[in-house]
Amino acid sequence: MTVMHDAEPRPALFGQEGELVSVCVAVEPRLLEDLLETLAALDFPVNPELYHHIAEVSVEFPAYSAQLEKIRGKLVQQGFASGSISCRRVLARAQSA
């Protein structure tokens, strides 16, 4: 019996707007209110979690991959650096034999 594994795990959560990902935006604490107002202006709901660090605040929230360009565009339009935005997969399917 031969067991084959994909090189990259498949997404576990996939909807009409693509794969569910976790978006993270890191900003200086003084910019947190502006960031939250910008996220509130998006045309889909954002449920952020805040993580406070010494010199920055990380704001994480789930979104679909099709929404990433809207998010990035809105943030850049409001003066946030595109490098402050990152995303990663939320879940991956378990590999089975």
Secondary structure, 3 states (H helix, E strand, C coil): CCCCCCCCCCECCEECCEEEEEEEEEECHHHHHHHHHHHHCCCCCCCCEEEECCCCEEEEEEEEHHHHHHHHHHHHHCCCCHHHEEEEECCECCCCC
